[in-house]
């Protein structure tokens, strides 16, 4: 499995999403290549085997709302790819 992650390390929520991906892969013993790209982005982007999970909004949300994809979205996407291999 190949996992690409584009995130901003200055945003603690995005840094947590990055850490979550690493823990998820490690804890489940998934054989995966994780390619990270740190960039000043408003929302993380996850690419699993060429399929992208990213923010699709054209207008930003308010500061009080959660980021997208959140860790639940990321976990769902990773689980789906694990079982479809």
PyMOL Python script that loads the backbone (N, CA, C, O; Angstrom):
from pymol import cmd

cmd.read_pdbstr("""\
ATOM      1  N   UNK A   1       0.854  -1.167   0.000  1.00  0.00           N
ATOM      2  CA  UNK A   1       0.000   0.000   0.000  1.00  0.00           C
ATOM      3  C   UNK A   1       0.902   1.232   0.000  1.00  0.00           C
ATOM      4  O   UNK A   1       1.928   1.259   0.679  1.00  0.00           O
ATOM      5  N   UNK A   2       0.516   2.238  -0.758  1.00  0.00           N
ATOM      6  CA  UNK A   2       1.241   3.498  -0.758  1.00  0.00           C
ATOM      7  C   UNK A   2       0.316   4.587  -0.234  1.00  0.00           C
ATOM      8  O   UNK A   2      -0.805   4.756  -0.715  1.00  0.00           O
ATOM      9  N   UNK A   3       0.803   5.319   0.756  1.00  0.00           N
ATOM     10  CA  UNK A   3       0.021   6.363   1.397  1.00  0.00           C
ATOM     11  C   UNK A   3       0.777   7.674   1.273  1.00  0.00           C
ATOM     12  O   UNK A   3       1.910   7.798   1.737  1.00  0.00           O
ATOM     13  N   UNK A   4       0.144   8.641   0.648  1.00  0.00           N
ATOM     14  CA  UNK A   4       0.703   9.985   0.565  1.00  0.00           C
ATOM     15  C   UNK A   4      -0.054  10.886   1.506  1.00  0.00           C
ATOM     16  O   UNK A   4      -1.274  10.783   1.630  1.00  0.00           O
ATOM     17  N   UNK A   5       0.661  11.766   2.169  1.00  0.00           N
ATOM     18  CA  UNK A   5       0.027  12.669   3.117  1.00  0.00           C
ATOM     19  C   UNK A   5       0.598  14.067   2.928  1.00  0.00           C
ATOM     20  O   UNK A   5       1.802  14.280   3.069  1.00  0.00           O
ATOM     21  N   UNK A   6      -0.265  15.006   2.611  1.00  0.00           N
ATOM     22  CA  UNK A   6       0.112  16.408   2.502  1.00  0.00           C
ATOM     23  C   UNK A   6      -0.537  17.109   3.688  1.00  0.00           C
ATOM     24  O   UNK A   6      -1.754  17.042   3.866  1.00  0.00           O
ATOM     25  N   UNK A   7       0.272  17.778   4.493  1.00  0.00           N
ATOM     26  CA  UNK A   7      -0.243  18.405   5.708  1.00  0.00           C
ATOM     27  C   UNK A   7       0.617  19.593   6.099  1.00  0.00           C
ATOM     28  O   UNK A   7       1.719  19.770   5.581  1.00  0.00           O
ATOM     29  N   UNK A   8       0.111  20.400   7.009  1.00  0.00           N
ATOM     30  CA  UNK A   8       0.849  21.531   7.560  1.00  0.00           C
ATOM     31  C   UNK A   8       1.227  21.210   8.997  1.00  0.00           C
ATOM     32  O   UNK A   8       0.355  21.000   9.840  1.00  0.00           O
ATOM     33  N   UNK A   9       2.526  21.171   9.279  1.00  0.00           N
ATOM     34  CA  UNK A   9       2.947  20.848  10.641  1.00  0.00           C
ATOM     35  C   UNK A   9       2.701  22.004  11.609  1.00  0.00           C
ATOM     36  O   UNK A   9       2.794  21.820  12.823  1.00  0.00           O
ATOM     37  N   UNK A  10       2.388  23.185  11.091  1.00  0.00           N
ATOM     38  CA  UNK A  10       2.087  24.314  11.978  1.00  0.00           C
ATOM     39  C   UNK A  10       0.673  24.248  12.542  1.00  0.00           C
ATOM     40  O   UNK A  10       0.359  24.948  13.505  1.00  0.00           O
ATOM     41  N   UNK A  11      -0.179  23.419  11.956  1.00  0.00           N
ATOM     42  CA  UNK A  11      -1.543  23.221  12.451  1.00  0.00           C
ATOM     43  C   UNK A  11      -1.546  21.960  13.309  1.00  0.00           C
ATOM     44  O   UNK A  11      -1.346  20.867  12.780  1.00  0.00           O
ATOM     45  N   UNK A  12      -1.767  22.081  14.615  1.00  0.00           N
ATOM     46  CA  UNK A  12      -1.710  20.904  15.488  1.00  0.00           C
ATOM     47  C   UNK A  12      -2.707  19.803  15.101  1.00  0.00           C
ATOM     48  O   UNK A  12      -2.433  18.621  15.312  1.00  0.00           O
ATOM     49  N   UNK A  13      -3.850  20.181  14.541  1.00  0.00           N
ATOM     50  CA  UNK A  13      -4.831  19.166  14.126  1.00  0.00           C
ATOM     51  C   UNK A  13      -4.297  18.351  12.951  1.00  0.00           C
ATOM     52  O   UNK A  13      -4.513  17.142  12.877  1.00  0.00           O
ATOM     53  N   UNK A  14      -3.601  19.021  12.036  1.00  0.00           N
ATOM     54  CA  UNK A  14      -3.036  18.310  10.895  1.00  0.00           C
ATOM     55  C   UNK A  14      -1.840  17.458  11.319  1.00  0.00           C
ATOM     56  O   UNK A  14      -1.637  16.364  10.792  1.00  0.00           O
ATOM     57  N   UNK A  15      -1.059  17.954  12.260  1.00  0.00           N
ATOM     58  CA  UNK A  15       0.056  17.159  12.783  1.00  0.00           C
ATOM     59  C   UNK A  15      -0.478  15.899  13.472  1.00  0.00           C
ATOM     60  O   UNK A  15       0.121  14.829  13.366  1.00  0.00           O
ATOM     61  N   UNK A  16      -1.600  16.030  14.173  1.00  0.00           N
ATOM     62  CA  UNK A  16      -2.228  14.873  14.812  1.00  0.00           C
ATOM     63  C   UNK A  16      -2.730  13.887  13.756  1.00  0.00           C
ATOM     64  O   UNK A  16      -2.626  12.675  13.945  1.00  0.00           O
ATOM     65  N   UNK A  17      -3.269  14.392  12.652  1.00  0.00           N
ATOM     66  CA  UNK A  17      -3.713  13.512  11.560  1.00  0.00           C
ATOM     67  C   UNK A  17      -2.520  12.720  11.020  1.00  0.00           C
ATOM     68  O   UNK A  17      -2.634  11.522  10.761  1.00  0.00           O
ATOM     69  N   UNK A  18      -1.389  13.381  10.853  1.00  0.00           N
ATOM     70  CA  UNK A  18      -0.161  12.708  10.400  1.00  0.00           C
ATOM     71  C   UNK A  18       0.242  11.611  11.383  1.00  0.00           C
ATOM     72  O   UNK A  18       0.505  10.476  10.986  1.00  0.00           O
ATOM     73  N   UNK A  19       0.287  11.960  12.672  1.00  0.00           N
ATOM     74  CA  UNK A  19       0.655  10.982  13.699  1.00  0.00           C
ATOM     75  C   UNK A  19      -0.328   9.820  13.714  1.00  0.00           C
ATOM     76  O   UNK A  19       0.069   8.671  13.909  1.00  0.00           O
ATOM     77  N   UNK A  20      -1.612  10.113  13.509  1.00  0.00           N
ATOM     78  CA  UNK A  20      -2.634   9.080  13.486  1.00  0.00           C
ATOM     79  C   UNK A  20      -2.373   8.074  12.365  1.00  0.00           C
ATOM     80  O   UNK A  20      -2.457   6.865  12.577  1.00  0.00           O
ATOM     81  N   UNK A  21      -2.059   8.577  11.181  1.00  0.00           N
ATOM     82  CA  UNK A  21      -1.788   7.687  10.043  1.00  0.00           C
ATOM     83  C   UNK A  21      -0.623   6.758  10.372  1.00  0.00           C
ATOM     84  O   UNK A  21      -0.704   5.552  10.137  1.00  0.00           O
ATOM     85  N   UNK A  22       0.451   7.310  10.912  1.00  0.00           N
ATOM     86  CA  UNK A  22       1.622   6.494  11.254  1.00  0.00           C
ATOM     87  C   UNK A  22       1.276   5.435  12.302  1.00  0.00           C
ATOM     88  O   UNK A  22       1.662   4.274  12.169  1.00  0.00           O
ATOM     89  N   UNK A  23       0.539   5.847  13.352  1.00  0.00           N
ATOM     90  CA  UNK A  23       0.146   4.886  14.400  1.00  0.00           C
ATOM     91  C   UNK A  23      -0.767   3.807  13.837  1.00  0.00           C
ATOM     92  O   UNK A  23      -0.599   2.627  14.145  1.00  0.00           O
ATOM     93  N   UNK A  24      -1.726   4.202  13.019  1.00  0.00           N
ATOM     94  CA  UNK A  24      -2.688   3.274  12.435  1.00  0.00           C
ATOM     95  C   UNK A  24      -1.958   2.181  11.659  1.00  0.00           C
ATOM     96  O   UNK A  24      -2.234   0.994  11.833  1.00  0.00           O
ATOM     97  N   UNK A  25      -1.032   2.589  10.807  1.00  0.00           N
ATOM     98  CA  UNK A  25      -0.269   1.636   9.992  1.00  0.00           C
ATOM     99  C   UNK A  25       0.579   0.736  10.879  1.00  0.00           C
ATOM    100  O   UNK A  25       0.605  -0.481  10.690  1.00  0.00           O
ATOM    101  N   UNK A  26       1.268   1.324  11.839  1.00  0.00           N
ATOM    102  CA  UNK A  26       2.150   0.560  12.716  1.00  0.00           C
ATOM    103  C   UNK A  26       1.373  -0.432  13.587  1.00  0.00           C
ATOM    104  O   UNK A  26       1.757  -1.597  13.689  1.00  0.00           O
ATOM    105  N   UNK A  27       0.294   0.017  14.208  1.00  0.00           N
ATOM    106  CA  UNK A  27      -0.464  -0.831  15.125  1.00  0.00           C
ATOM    107  C   UNK A  27      -1.127  -2.009  14.428  1.00  0.00           C
ATOM    108  O   UNK A  27      -1.340  -3.052  15.046  1.00  0.00           O
ATOM    109  N   UNK A  28      -1.449  -1.859  13.166  1.00  0.00           N
ATOM    110  CA  UNK A  28      -2.108  -2.938  12.428  1.00  0.00           C
ATOM    111  C   UNK A  28      -1.147  -3.777  11.603  1.00  0.00           C
ATOM    112  O   UNK A  28      -1.558  -4.728  10.938  1.00  0.00           O
ATOM    113  N   UNK A  29       0.125  -3.430  11.644  1.00  0.00           N
ATOM    114  CA  UNK A  29       1.113  -4.208  10.906  1.00  0.00           C
ATOM    115  C   UNK A  29       0.942  -4.123   9.397  1.00  0.00           C
ATOM    116  O   UNK A  29       1.252  -5.076   8.682  1.00  0.00           O
ATOM    117  N   UNK A  30       0.458  -3.006   8.917  1.00  0.00           N
ATOM    118  CA  UNK A  30       0.222  -2.821   7.488  1.00  0.00           C
ATOM    119  C   UNK A  30       1.549  -2.556   6.792  1.00  0.00           C
ATOM    120  O   UNK A  30       2.346  -1.734   7.243  1.00  0.00           O
ATOM    121  N   UNK A  31       1.773  -3.249   5.706  1.00  0.00           N
ATOM    122  CA  UNK A  31       2.957  -2.982   4.895  1.00  0.00           C
ATOM    123  C   UNK A  31       2.606  -1.813   3.983  1.00  0.00           C
ATOM    124  O   UNK A  31       1.840  -1.951   3.029  1.00  0.00           O
ATOM    125  N   UNK A  32       3.187  -0.661   4.301  1.00  0.00           N
ATOM    126  CA  UNK A  32       2.846   0.553   3.554  1.00  0.00           C
ATOM    127  C   UNK A  32       4.060   1.452   3.439  1.00  0.00           C
ATOM    128  O   UNK A  32       4.921   1.502   4.317  1.00  0.00           O
ATOM    129  N   UNK A  33       4.092   2.149   2.341  1.00  0.00           N
ATOM    130  CA  UNK A  33       5.094   3.192   2.135  1.00  0.00           C
ATOM    131  C   UNK A  33       4.365   4.516   2.349  1.00  0.00           C
ATOM    132  O   UNK A  33       3.420   4.837   1.628  1.00  0.00           O
ATOM    133  N   UNK A  34       4.808   5.276   3.341  1.00  0.00           N
ATOM    134  CA  UNK A  34       4.178   6.555   3.647  1.00  0.00           C
ATOM    135  C   UNK A  34       5.068   7.673   3.108  1.00  0.00           C
ATOM    136  O   UNK A  34       6.235   7.796   3.481  1.00  0.00           O
ATOM    137  N   UNK A  35       4.494   8.475   2.232  1.00  0.00           N
ATOM    138  CA  UNK A  35       5.210   9.598   1.631  1.00  0.00           C
ATOM    139  C   UNK A  35       4.580  10.873   2.182  1.00  0.00           C
ATOM    140  O   UNK A  35       3.407  11.154   1.936  1.00  0.00           O
ATOM    141  N   UNK A  36       5.367  11.639   2.926  1.00  0.00           N
ATOM    142  CA  UNK A  36       4.866  12.856   3.552  1.00  0.00           C
ATOM    143  C   UNK A  36       5.345  14.085   2.795  1.00  0.00           C
ATOM    144  O   UNK A  36       6.462  14.131   2.280  1.00  0.00           O
ATOM    145  N   UNK A  37       4.466  15.075   2.744  1.00  0.00           N
ATOM    146  CA  UNK A  37       4.827  16.365   2.177  1.00  0.00           C
ATOM    147  C   UNK A  37       4.272  17.441   3.090  1.00  0.00           C
ATOM    148  O   UNK A  37       3.057  17.591   3.220  1.00  0.00           O
ATOM    149  N   UNK A  38       5.161  18.187   3.718  1.00  0.00           N
ATOM    150  CA  UNK A  38       4.741  19.249   4.614  1.00  0.00           C
ATOM    151  C   UNK A  38       4.638  20.532   3.786  1.00  0.00           C
ATOM    152  O   UNK A  38       5.617  20.984   3.192  1.00  0.00           O
ATOM    153  N   UNK A  39       3.433  21.109   3.761  1.00  0.00           N
ATOM    154  CA  UNK A  39       3.173  22.325   2.992  1.00  0.00           C
ATOM    155  C   UNK A  39       2.194  23.198   3.769  1.00  0.00           C
ATOM    156  O   UNK A  39       1.462  22.689   4.618  1.00  0.00           O
ATOM    157  N   UNK A  40       2.165  24.491   3.497  1.00  0.00           N
ATOM    158  CA  UNK A  40       1.208  25.361   4.190  1.00  0.00           C
ATOM    159  C   UNK A  40      -0.191  25.210   3.587  1.00  0.00           C
ATOM    160  O   UNK A  40      -0.609  26.017   2.757  1.00  0.00           O
ATOM    161  N   UNK A  41      -0.904  24.168   4.015  1.00  0.00           N
ATOM    162  CA  UNK A  41      -2.245  23.892   3.504  1.00  0.00           C
ATOM    163  C   UNK A  41      -3.272  24.100   4.613  1.00  0.00           C
ATOM    164  O   UNK A  41      -2.951  23.980   5.796  1.00  0.00           O
ATOM    165  N   UNK A  42      -4.498  24.411   4.227  1.00  0.00           N
ATOM    166  CA  UNK A  42      -5.570  24.642   5.202  1.00  0.00           C
ATOM    167  C   UNK A  42      -6.160  23.342   5.724  1.00  0.00           C
ATOM    168  O   UNK A  42      -6.765  23.319   6.796  1.00  0.00           O
ATOM    169  N   UNK A  43      -5.986  22.260   4.972  1.00  0.00           N
ATOM    170  CA  UNK A  43      -6.576  20.972   5.312  1.00  0.00           C
ATOM    171  C   UNK A  43      -5.664  19.870   4.790  1.00  0.00           C
ATOM    172  O   UNK A  43      -5.059  20.029   3.730  1.00  0.00           O
ATOM    173  N   UNK A  44      -5.549  18.746   5.516  1.00  0.00           N
ATOM    174  CA  UNK A  44      -4.684  17.671   5.034  1.00  0.00           C
ATOM    175  C   UNK A  44      -5.281  16.964   3.817  1.00  0.00           C
ATOM    176  O   UNK A  44      -6.495  16.962   3.613  1.00  0.00           O
ATOM    177  N   UNK A  45      -4.416  16.376   3.031  1.00  0.00           N
ATOM    178  CA  UNK A  45      -4.823  15.548   1.900  1.00  0.00           C
ATOM    179  C   UNK A  45      -4.182  14.182   2.081  1.00  0.00           C
ATOM    180  O   UNK A  45      -2.983  14.083   2.342  1.00  0.00           O
ATOM    181  N   UNK A  46      -4.974  13.137   1.943  1.00  0.00           N
ATOM    182  CA  UNK A  46      -4.502  11.768   2.059  1.00  0.00           C
ATOM    183  C   UNK A  46      -4.688  11.085   0.712  1.00  0.00           C
ATOM    184  O   UNK A  46      -5.769  11.135   0.125  1.00  0.00           O
ATOM    185  N   UNK A  47      -3.629  10.447   0.226  1.00  0.00           N
ATOM    186  CA  UNK A  47      -3.697   9.740  -1.051  1.00  0.00           C
ATOM    187  C   UNK A  47      -3.326   8.289  -0.774  1.00  0.00           C
ATOM    188  O   UNK A  47      -2.201   7.994  -0.371  1.00  0.00           O
ATOM    189  N   UNK A  48      -4.277   7.385  -0.993  1.00  0.00           N
ATOM    190  CA  UNK A  48      -4.057   5.968  -0.738  1.00  0.00           C
ATOM    191  C   UNK A  48      -4.141   5.236  -2.063  1.00  0.00           C
ATOM    192  O   UNK A  48      -5.188   5.209  -2.711  1.00  0.00           O
ATOM    193  N   UNK A  49      -3.031   4.645  -2.455  1.00  0.00           N
ATOM    194  CA  UNK A  49      -2.974   3.914  -3.722  1.00  0.00           C
ATOM    195  C   UNK A  49      -3.582   4.719  -4.877  1.00  0.00           C
ATOM    196  O   UNK A  49      -4.316   4.176  -5.702  1.00  0.00           O
ATOM    197  N   UNK A  50      -3.273   5.995  -4.925  1.00  0.00           N
ATOM    198  CA  UNK A  50      -3.731   6.846  -6.016  1.00  0.00           C
ATOM    199  C   UNK A  50      -5.095   7.474  -5.836  1.00  0.00           C
ATOM    200  O   UNK A  50      -5.487   8.314  -6.645  1.00  0.00           O
ATOM    201  N   UNK A  51      -5.832   7.098  -4.804  1.00  0.00           N
ATOM    202  CA  UNK A  51      -7.148   7.693  -4.554  1.00  0.00           C
ATOM    203  C   UNK A  51      -7.013   8.775  -3.485  1.00  0.00           C
ATOM    204  O   UNK A  51      -6.420   8.549  -2.431  1.00  0.00           O
ATOM    205  N   UNK A  52      -7.568   9.948  -3.770  1.00  0.00           N
ATOM    206  CA  UNK A  52      -7.381  11.118  -2.921  1.00  0.00           C
ATOM    207  C   UNK A  52      -8.577  11.364  -2.009  1.00  0.00           C
ATOM    208  O   UNK A  52      -9.731  11.306  -2.433  1.00  0.00           O
ATOM    209  N   UNK A  53      -8.268  11.637  -0.756  1.00  0.00           N
ATOM    210  CA  UNK A  53      -9.256  12.064   0.228  1.00  0.00           C
ATOM    211  C   UNK A  53      -8.822  13.457   0.660  1.00  0.00           C
ATOM    212  O   UNK A  53      -7.803  13.612   1.332  1.00  0.00           O
ATOM    213  N   UNK A  54      -9.600  14.479   0.273  1.00  0.00           N
ATOM    214  CA  UNK A  54      -9.217  15.851   0.595  1.00  0.00           C
ATOM    215  C   UNK A  54     -10.452  16.719   0.755  1.00  0.00           C
ATOM    216  O   UNK A  54     -11.578  16.292   0.498  1.00  0.00           O
ATOM    217  N   UNK A  55     -10.212  17.930   1.180  1.00  0.00           N
ATOM    218  CA  UNK A  55     -11.281  18.924   1.330  1.00  0.00           C
ATOM    219  C   UNK A  55     -11.835  19.262  -0.042  1.00  0.00           C
ATOM    220  O   UNK A  55     -11.074  19.496  -0.981  1.00  0.00           O
ATOM    221  N   UNK A  56     -13.157  19.288  -0.166  1.00  0.00           N
ATOM    222  CA  UNK A  56     -13.791  19.586  -1.439  1.00  0.00           C
ATOM    223  C   UNK A  56     -14.548  20.912  -1.421  1.00  0.00           C
ATOM    224  O   UNK A  56     -15.196  21.264  -2.407  1.00  0.00           O
ATOM    225  N   UNK A  57     -14.476  21.642  -0.328  1.00  0.00           N
ATOM    226  CA  UNK A  57     -15.216  22.901  -0.205  1.00  0.00           C
ATOM    227  C   UNK A  57     -14.561  24.002  -1.033  1.00  0.00           C
ATOM    228  O   UNK A  57     -13.345  24.013  -1.228  1.00  0.00           O
ATOM    229  N   UNK A  58     -15.370  24.907  -1.505  1.00  0.00           N
ATOM    230  CA  UNK A  58     -14.845  26.058  -2.227  1.00  0.00           C
ATOM    231  C   UNK A  58     -14.725  27.274  -1.316  1.00  0.00           C
ATOM    232  O   UNK A  58     -13.978  28.208  -1.611  1.00  0.00           O
ATOM    233  N   UNK A  59     -15.466  27.259  -0.207  1.00  0.00           N
ATOM    234  CA  UNK A  59     -15.372  28.332   0.783  1.00  0.00           C
ATOM    235  C   UNK A  59     -14.892  27.739   2.100  1.00  0.00           C
ATOM    236  O   UNK A  59     -15.334  26.657   2.485  1.00  0.00           O
ATOM    237  N   UNK A  60     -13.997  28.428   2.794  1.00  0.00           N
ATOM    238  CA  UNK A  60     -13.493  27.881   4.066  1.00  0.00           C
ATOM    239  C   UNK A  60     -14.563  27.858   5.147  1.00  0.00           C
ATOM    240  O   UNK A  60     -15.489  28.669   5.159  1.00  0.00           O
ATOM    241  N   UNK A  61     -14.405  26.907   6.045  1.00  0.00           N
ATOM    242  CA  UNK A  61     -15.289  26.857   7.207  1.00  0.00           C
ATOM    243  C   UNK A  61     -14.786  27.843   8.244  1.00  0.00           C
ATOM    244  O   UNK A  61     -13.698  28.403   8.110  1.00  0.00           O
ATOM    245  N   UNK A  62     -15.582  28.050   9.273  1.00  0.00           N
ATOM    246  CA  UNK A  62     -15.158  28.913  10.371  1.00  0.00           C
ATOM    247  C   UNK A  62     -14.057  28.244  11.179  1.00  0.00           C
ATOM    248  O   UNK A  62     -13.826  27.043  11.040  1.00  0.00           O
ATOM    249  N   UNK A  63     -13.390  29.000  12.008  1.00  0.00           N
ATOM    250  CA  UNK A  63     -12.264  28.481  12.797  1.00  0.00           C
ATOM    251  C   UNK A  63     -12.700  27.434  13.823  1.00  0.00           C
ATOM    252  O   UNK A  63     -11.889  26.599  14.224  1.00  0.00           O
ATOM    253  N   UNK A  64     -13.948  27.460  14.249  1.00  0.00           N
ATOM    254  CA  UNK A  64     -14.419  26.559  15.298  1.00  0.00           C
ATOM    255  C   UNK A  64     -14.769  25.168  14.772  1.00  0.00           C
ATOM    256  O   UNK A  64     -14.944  24.242  15.564  1.00  0.00           O
ATOM    257  N   UNK A  65     -14.874  25.005  13.472  1.00  0.00           N
ATOM    258  CA  UNK A  65     -15.264  23.713  12.928  1.00  0.00           C
ATOM    259  C   UNK A  65     -14.044  22.824  12.717  1.00  0.00           C
ATOM    260  O   UNK A  65     -12.913  23.307  12.675  1.00  0.00           O
ATOM    261  N   UNK A  66     -14.280  21.539  12.588  1.00  0.00           N
ATOM    262  CA  UNK A  66     -13.205  20.585  12.421  1.00  0.00           C
ATOM    263  C   UNK A  66     -12.612  20.584  11.036  1.00  0.00           C
ATOM    264  O   UNK A  66     -13.223  21.062  10.081  1.00  0.00           O
ATOM    265  N   UNK A  67     -11.423  20.046  10.936  1.00  0.00           N
ATOM    266  CA  UNK A  67     -10.769  19.938   9.635  1.00  0.00           C
ATOM    267  C   UNK A  67     -11.358  18.760   8.870  1.00  0.00           C
ATOM    268  O   UNK A  67     -12.047  17.919   9.447  1.00  0.00           O
ATOM    269  N   UNK A  68     -11.090  18.703   7.596  1.00  0.00           N
ATOM    270  CA  UNK A  68     -11.491  17.571   6.785  1.00  0.00           C
ATOM    271  C   UNK A  68     -10.316  17.202   5.912  1.00  0.00           C
ATOM    272  O   UNK A  68      -9.723  18.108   5.326  1.00  0.00           O
ATOM    273  N   UNK A  69      -9.944  15.992   5.780  1.00  0.00           N
ATOM    274  CA  UNK A  69     -10.524  14.845   6.467  1.00  0.00           C
ATOM    275  C   UNK A  69     -10.055  14.773   7.922  1.00  0.00           C
ATOM    276  O   UNK A  69      -8.912  15.102   8.237  1.00  0.00           O
ATOM    277  N   UNK A  70     -10.955  14.339   8.793  1.00  0.00           N
ATOM    278  CA  UNK A  70     -10.579  14.167  10.192  1.00  0.00           C
ATOM    279  C   UNK A  70     -10.100  12.728  10.410  1.00  0.00           C
ATOM    280  O   UNK A  70     -10.103  11.932   9.470  1.00  0.00           O
ATOM    281  N   UNK A  71      -9.693  12.385  11.626  1.00  0.00           N
ATOM    282  CA  UNK A  71      -9.125  11.060  11.854  1.00  0.00           C
ATOM    283  C   UNK A  71     -10.139   9.944  11.604  1.00  0.00           C
ATOM    284  O   UNK A  71      -9.747   8.851  11.194  1.00  0.00           O
ATOM    285  N   UNK A  72     -11.415  10.184  11.835  1.00  0.00           N
ATOM    286  CA  UNK A  72     -12.425   9.159  11.531  1.00  0.00           C
ATOM    287  C   UNK A  72     -12.513   8.908  10.024  1.00  0.00           C
ATOM    288  O   UNK A  72     -12.617   7.763   9.583  1.00  0.00           O
ATOM    289  N   UNK A  73     -12.472   9.989   9.240  1.00  0.00           N
ATOM    290  CA  UNK A  73     -12.479   9.858   7.784  1.00  0.00           C
ATOM    291  C   UNK A  73     -11.237   9.111   7.297  1.00  0.00           C
ATOM    292  O   UNK A  73     -11.318   8.255   6.417  1.00  0.00           O
ATOM    293  N   UNK A  74     -10.095   9.446   7.880  1.00  0.00           N
ATOM    294  CA  UNK A  74      -8.832   8.807   7.505  1.00  0.00           C
ATOM    295  C   UNK A  74      -8.864   7.327   7.855  1.00  0.00           C
ATOM    296  O   UNK A  74      -8.469   6.490   7.043  1.00  0.00           O
ATOM    297  N   UNK A  75      -9.329   6.997   9.056  1.00  0.00           N
ATOM    298  CA  UNK A  75      -9.409   5.594   9.475  1.00  0.00           C
ATOM    299  C   UNK A  75     -10.320   4.802   8.545  1.00  0.00           C
ATOM    300  O   UNK A  75      -9.992   3.682   8.155  1.00  0.00           O
ATOM    301  N   UNK A  76     -11.457   5.382   8.194  1.00  0.00           N
ATOM    302  CA  UNK A  76     -12.399   4.704   7.304  1.00  0.00           C
ATOM    303  C   UNK A  76     -11.752   4.435   5.942  1.00  0.00           C
ATOM    304  O   UNK A  76     -11.874   3.337   5.398  1.00  0.00           O
ATOM    305  N   UNK A  77     -11.071   5.433   5.401  1.00  0.00           N
ATOM    306  CA  UNK A  77     -10.435   5.277   4.091  1.00  0.00           C
ATOM    307  C   UNK A  77      -9.331   4.220   4.142  1.00  0.00           C
ATOM    308  O   UNK A  77      -9.217   3.396   3.234  1.00  0.00           O
ATOM    309  N   UNK A  78      -8.525   4.243   5.192  1.00  0.00           N
ATOM    310  CA  UNK A  78      -7.456   3.248   5.321  1.00  0.00           C
ATOM    311  C   UNK A  78      -8.031   1.835   5.473  1.00  0.00           C
ATOM    312  O   UNK A  78      -7.552   0.902   4.828  1.00  0.00           O
ATOM    313  N   UNK A  79      -9.044   1.673   6.311  1.00  0.00           N
ATOM    314  CA  UNK A  79      -9.674   0.365   6.509  1.00  0.00           C
ATOM    315  C   UNK A  79     -10.253  -0.146   5.183  1.00  0.00           C
ATOM    316  O   UNK A  79     -10.094  -1.318   4.839  1.00  0.00           O
ATOM    317  N   UNK A  80     -10.907   0.724   4.463  1.00  0.00           N
ATOM    318  CA  UNK A  80     -11.504   0.334   3.187  1.00  0.00           C
ATOM    319  C   UNK A  80     -10.434  -0.173   2.215  1.00  0.00           C
ATOM    320  O   UNK A  80     -10.653  -1.157   1.509  1.00  0.00           O
ATOM    321  N   UNK A  81      -9.301   0.487   2.181  1.00  0.00           N
ATOM    322  CA  UNK A  81      -8.227   0.070   1.288  1.00  0.00           C
ATOM    323  C   UNK A  81      -7.553  -1.222   1.758  1.00  0.00           C
ATOM    324  O   UNK A  81      -7.130  -2.037   0.939  1.00  0.00           O
ATOM    325  N   UNK A  82      -7.458  -1.402   3.059  1.00  0.00           N
ATOM    326  CA  UNK A  82      -6.855  -2.634   3.586  1.00  0.00           C
ATOM    327  C   UNK A  82      -7.669  -3.839   3.148  1.00  0.00           C
ATOM    328  O   UNK A  82      -7.112  -4.840   2.698  1.00  0.00           O
ATOM    329  N   UNK A  83      -8.980  -3.743   3.280  1.00  0.00           N
ATOM    330  CA  UNK A  83      -9.841  -4.878   2.984  1.00  0.00           C
ATOM    331  C   UNK A  83     -10.085  -5.074   1.495  1.00  0.00           C
ATOM    332  O   UNK A  83     -10.560  -6.130   1.078  1.00  0.00           O
ATOM    333  N   UNK A  84      -9.764  -4.066   0.690  1.00  0.00           N
ATOM    334  CA  UNK A  84      -9.983  -4.221  -0.748  1.00  0.00           C
ATOM    335  C   UNK A  84      -8.746  -4.716  -1.475  1.00  0.00           C
ATOM    336  O   UNK A  84      -8.789  -4.959  -2.681  1.00  0.00           O
ATOM    337  N   UNK A  85      -7.640  -4.869  -0.751  1.00  0.00           N
ATOM    338  CA  UNK A  85      -6.406  -5.346  -1.380  1.00  0.00           C
ATOM    339  C   UNK A  85      -6.501  -6.826  -1.668  1.00  0.00           C
ATOM    340  O   UNK A  85      -5.558  -7.413  -2.197  1.00  0.00           O
TER     341      UNK A  85
END
""", "prot")
cmd.dss("prot")
cmd.show_as("cartoon", "prot")
cmd.util.cbc("prot")
cmd.orient("prot")
